Amino acid sequence: MRVINGKTTSHMDAAEVAAWMEMHSGITIDLGAGDGRFVRSLAKSRPDRGAIALDLCEANLRAASRTAPANALFVVADALALPDELRGLANRVTVNFPWGSLLRGLIQGEPGLLAGLAALANRQAVIDVVLNGGALAETNWPLEMGAERVVASLRSIGAKVDSPCLVGREDLRDYPTTWAKRLAFGRDPRGVRIVARLG
Ligand SMILES: C[S@@+](CC[C@H](N)C(=O)[O-])C[C@H]1O[C@@H](n2cnc3c(N)ncnc32)[C@H](O)[C@@H]1O
């Protein structure tokens, strides 16, 4: 899979990924990681765990990848066609404020995304998704109905899904991603959090 570190791009094969994983007591994978700050701060706060930021956009990941500790990886890939090297790796998968094909994939139950999610997560993994009202509105879904669609998608891969929780300005302000901060101070600070468990 394609990994970036600042301006450098390299390739990690399955054996290298497995060796990196062995050094950590658990792995979080953040899909649609944006600028990767969430993963960098996770990696700093839990040096014993690995954290992987995955996004389509290489340029956005560069700055955080340059200053992150060694227990963070920054992967350029499409969440709808996840790299095989990541199979069975994650104890926790986060998807924070998805848009574009990632959001549509969750709402429409895109088979590539769901198969990848199921394969990525190990047997007891938690999948933690936070959606925002503005992004859903752009895809013509009201917040609650969009959330229901995502719940149905996660159930279709056998996940047990908690009742979605509404999140507001205060929650967003404390949520450690760049997009959460932007939304917290914007015009539409509504969101919904969906937590699901596999296994
Ligand atoms: C609104 S941003 C949120 C970024 C970050 N999670 C945050 O909270 O700050 C949505 C991100 O999803 C990424 N994205 C959209 N579709 C994707 C896909 N199919 N695979 C990987 N990333 C995707 C975009 O490149 C963008 O960085």
The ligand as a Tripos MOL2 file, in Angstrom:
@<TRIPOS>MOLECULE
LIG
   27    29     1     0     0
SMALL
NO_CHARGES

@<TRIPOS>ATOM
      1 C1        -14.9820   16.5480    5.4670 C.3       1 LIG1
      2 S1        -13.4510   15.7700    5.2710 S.3       1 LIG1
      3 C2        -13.2070   15.1460    6.9530 C.3       1 LIG1
      4 C3        -11.7470   14.9840    7.2880 C.3       1 LIG1
      5 C4        -11.4270   14.4980    8.7010 C.3       1 LIG1
      6 N1        -12.0090   13.2040    8.9630 N.3       1 LIG1
      7 C5        -11.8190   15.5110    9.7500 C.2       1 LIG1
      8 O1        -12.7520   15.2180   10.5240 O.co2     1 LIG1
      9 O2        -11.2070   16.5740    9.8170 O.co2     1 LIG1
     10 C6        -13.8640   14.2720    4.3630 C.3       1 LIG1
     11 C7        -12.6580   13.4890    3.8730 C.3       1 LIG1
     12 O3        -13.1110   12.2700    3.2640 O.3       1 LIG1
     13 C8        -12.1880   11.9600    2.2360 C.3       1 LIG1
     14 N2        -12.7980   10.9830    1.3310 N.ar      1 LIG1
     15 C9        -13.9260   11.1240    0.5880 C.ar      1 LIG1
     16 N3        -14.1510   10.0010   -0.1210 N.ar      1 LIG1
     17 C10       -13.1380    9.1370    0.1770 C.ar      1 LIG1
     18 C11       -12.8150    7.8210   -0.2420 C.ar      1 LIG1
     19 N4        -13.5720    7.1560   -1.1140 N.pl3     1 LIG1
     20 N5        -11.7100    7.2320    0.2930 N.ar      1 LIG1
     21 C12       -10.9220    7.8930    1.1650 C.ar      1 LIG1
     22 N6        -11.1750    9.1400    1.6030 N.ar      1 LIG1
     23 C13       -12.2760    9.7550    1.1140 C.ar      1 LIG1
     24 C14       -11.9110   13.3090    1.5770 C.3       1 LIG1
     25 O4        -10.7180   13.2840    0.8100 O.3       1 LIG1
     26 C15       -11.8330   14.2220    2.8170 C.3       1 LIG1
     27 O5        -10.4940   14.3430    3.2620 O.3       1 LIG1
@<TRIPOS>BOND
     1     1     2 1
     2     2     3 1
     3     2    10 1
     4     3     4 1
     5     4     5 1
     6     5     6 1
     7     5     7 1
     8     7     8 2
     9     7     9 1
    10    10    11 1
    11    11    12 1
    12    11    26 1
    13    12    13 1
    14    13    14 1
    15    13    24 1
    16    14    15 ar
    17    14    23 ar
    18    15    16 ar
    19    16    17 ar
    20    17    18 ar
    21    17    23 ar
    22    18    19 1
    23    18    20 ar
    24    20    21 ar
    25    21    22 ar
    26    22    23 ar
    27    24    25 1
    28    24    26 1
    29    26    27 1
@<TRIPOS>SUBSTRUCTURE
     1 LIG1         1 GROUP 0 **** ****
